[in-house]
Structures are given as structure tokens and as C-alpha cells.
């Protein structure tokens, strides 16, 4: 069995890492390069950086941050936010990112997934889905940083994205974002059961047990921000805890 992955998420606005709850109440955290280096040294398995206002503000992504991160850390990282073309994929990958995450632009032009996968390989294409519960075991896709309800069924959109060439799904529960009440286990179980590509669970981490519970749904990675940024959970301790429960984890310091 492949090792489960712990993935800190760094939301970046105006050159700073920030964090909120349900995409609101944003507060400042730290410098993205400094914080990325810290997590790399702490044995995080991967990092995800989101330029959280690039799409809404219709501007280019923070390539300078991408280059600085690539020069500083030693683990794989994904860049998302403001990605709207194959050219954007190329710019980000050439700047040093390992994978590129698409969300709003892929909903509006699904062919972007196929074109990027054909040119760079499915392993570079992460389809990020911001999902909000809209009934019993049903979730809809939101875009523009959670501002716009697309009306799309989240699971059906994920299946379409995989068919187009997405090599991984980052599944974010808007309802759980920043709430620290645990991941949405029903949502993650559904996606892990129905999809053939790796799933990154996101939204709701509050305790080490929350990570254990979400990995039990079959997801491949767990993403979190607040609990890491504010020192509530240390990644080395989390990985030792999860390893002690029998989960395959990459060793601390490996």
C-alpha cells in the first residue's frame, strides 16, 4: 500500500499566507516561502499553494512566489488559483511546481483538463473541487473562491474531470473549511469509492483523530491549514501517531 500523504495548504493573498473559515474572515499567517520551508523541514509530504484571489481579480498567478518556493523546499508542491490556460500550466511548471491545480477555469472550459493532460501528463493535473452539501449525500460545485454556485453535482463533475485526464482530485468541503470539526467523511467516502484516481481530502481537520478517520474512508492524502499554521498539530507527531494506528506513512526526516 502506498504511503498516505500529509499536505499543508497555504492560501496566499497579496504575497502573504492567510486563513479563514468557510472562505470568509481571512486573517494573516506568514510569508509563503518561509512557511513552506518550515513544513518541508517538518517532513510534510507535499505542499499546496493557492493564490486565492487571482481568479476573482482576473490577474496572473504569483510566479515570483512559485520560483522562490522551488528554490527553497525539497518536497513536491502544487500551485493553483488563476490557472486559465495551457500556457499558465507551462509557466507554473517551468517555474518549479510539480503539479498544477485547476478549479474555476476547468468548470468553465473542461477541455483545459484534456489539453493540459495531453501536453504535460495526467500526473501534473489536479482537479480541485470546492463542494457544498445541498441535501442528503449530495454536494454541488462552487467556483470563484466559493462565491458562485455552478449547480453541478460534485461527483459527476469529478468523474468528467477524470475522464478528461485529471490525475488527482483535491476535494474541499466548503462546509468544513476552517471549522476544525472533522473532515466530511460521507463526502470523502463517496469519492474514494467511486473514483479511480488519488483523492486529497480537505476541509475540517481539527485533531489527529480526524486524519485517522478520513484516511479510513480510502482517500490517499489529507490536506489542512489552520491546525498546522497555528501550531495545534505538529506534522512529525501526527505522522508518528498515524503510523502507530497501522497506516503506512513516510518516515519523519525521510
N, C-alpha and C positions, 0 to 999 in steps of 0.2 A: 504494500500500500504506500502511495506517495505521502510524503510528509505534509501535514496540514500547515497552512501559512498564516502568520500574524502580520497584518498590514495596517500600519498607521496611515491615517488620511490627513493631509494638510490642505485645508481650504485657504486659498490666497486671494486677498483683495488689496489693491494699492500697494503691492510689494510686501505685505505682511500676512502671516498666518492668523486666521480668525476662526471663531467658532460660535455657533448659535444653537437654537432649539427650533426644530421644525422649519429650518431655513430662515428664522427670524431672531431678533435680539442679539445681533452679532457683536462679539467683543474681541479685542486684540489679544493675541497669544505670544507670537515671537517672530523672529526672522526665519524665512523658509529654509535657507541654506544651513544656518546654524542648527535649526531643529532637525532637519534631515540628517545632518552629520551625527547628531546625538542618537537618533533612532538607529542609524546604521551601526554605530558603535555598540548599541544596546542589543544587537542581534535580531532586530526586526528582519523579516524575510523579504519584504518588498515595501515600497512606499507608493502612495498615490498622491499626486498634486493636482488640485482642481483650481483653475482660475475662475472663481465663482461668479464673476460679473462680466466676463468677456463676451458671452453670447448676448446677454441682456443689453450691454452697452455697445454691441456691434463693433468691437475692436479686435485687433490681433492679439494672439496669446503672448504670454510673457517669456519670449525666447531667451532673454538675458538670464532669467531665473533658471531655466532649463539647463543652459550651459554651465552656470555656476554650480548647480546641484551635481551634474555629471562629473565635474572636476573634483568634487568633494567627497562623494559617498562611494561605497563599494558594493552596494546591493542593487538589484533591478528596481526601476521605477517607471511609473505610468504617468502620463500627462493628459489632462482633459480640461475642457472649458474653452469655448471659442474655436473649436475644430470644425471647419465647414467645408473642407475640400481635400482632395488627394495631395495638393500642394502643401497644405497645413500638416498633414501626416509626414510628408517628406521633411519639412523644416524641423519638426519636433524630433524626429528620429535622427536626423543629421546632427542636431544639437546635443544628442547623447541619450535621449529617452529610449527605453526598451520596448514600451508599448504605448499605444495611444487610445484614449477613451473618447467615444462619441456618444452623444445623447440627443440633444435637441435637433441638431443638423441631420442626424440619421433618421429621425422621425419624419422630418420634412422632405428628405430625399434619401430613401432607403438604398438607392443604388450606390451611395457613397460607401457603404459597407462592402459591397461586392468589388468595387473598383480598388479600394484600399487593400482588401484581402488578396486580390489578384496581383497587385503590384508589390506588396510588402510581406505577404503571408498572413494567414489567419491568426497566427500566434501573436501578431502585433496589434490585432484589432480587438478592443474591449468594448462591448456594448453596455453602456451604463443606463440603468433604468431606475427612475425615481417613481416608486409605486405608492399609491394611497388606497387604503381599503375603501371599498364602495359597497360593501354587503358581505354576506357570509361567504368566505373563501373566494372573494373576487377583489381584484385590485385594478385600478386604472393608471395609465401612464401620464405623468405630468412632465412638462418641459419648462425651459426658461427659468431654471433655478427654482422649480416648484411653483411658478406663478401661473402656468397655463395648463388646464385640463384638456388633454387631447381626445378623451373619450375612448382611447384604445384600451383593450384588455391587455394587461401586462404580460400574461403568459403567452398569449397568441403573438404579441409583438416580439417577445423573446424568441419564440420558435421561428418566426420570419427572419429575425436577425441572424440566427444560427444558420438557417438555410442559405442566407446571402453570403455567409463566410465569417461571421464573428467567432473568434476562438475562445472567448470568455465572456461571462455576464457578471457585471457588478450590480448587485440588486440592493437598492437602498429603500428602506421603509421610511417614507416621509413621516408617518405617524410616530415612529420610534426615534427619529433623528434627535440626538442630544437629550433624550428623556431618561436614559440610564435605567430603564425598566425591563431590559432584556430584548434580544432580537425577536422579530416576528417569526416564530417557529413554524406556524402554518404556512406562511408565505415561502419561507426557505425550503421547507419540506416539499412543497408542491413543485418548485422549480428544480430542486435536486432530483426529484423522481421523474420529471417529465423531459429534462434536457440532457443532452449527451456531452456538453462542454462543461469545464470547471465553472463553479459559482462562487463569487465572493459575496458573503453576507455583510450587510451594512445597515446601521441604524439601531441604536438601543443598548449598546454594551454598557453595563454598569458594574458587573462583578466578574471575577474569574469564572464562576459557575455559569454565567451567561455564555461565555465562549465554549465551555464544555457542552452546554445544551445545544447550541447552534451547530456545532460540529457533529452532534449525534443525528442531525437531520440529513447528513450526507453532503453538505457543502464542503468545498475544498479550501476556502480561506475565510478569515473573519477580519473585517475592517472596522477600525474605531478611531475616534479622535479625542473627545473630551477626557476619557479616563486615562489616556496617555499624556495628553498635553498638560493636565493639571495634577499629575503625579499620583492619581488614585490607584493605578495599577502599573507596576514596573514590568517591562517585557521579559527580562530574564526570569523573574519569579513566575510570571504567567506561563511561560514555556515549561518550566520545571513542574508546575502544578499540572498542566495538561499532559505532560509526559507521564506523570505519576498515575494518571487515570487510564493509561494504556493507549493514548493517542500517539501516533507517530509524529514527532516534531524534530526539526533541525536543531542540533545541539547549540546551546549558548556558546558564542565565541567561535563557532564553526566557520 
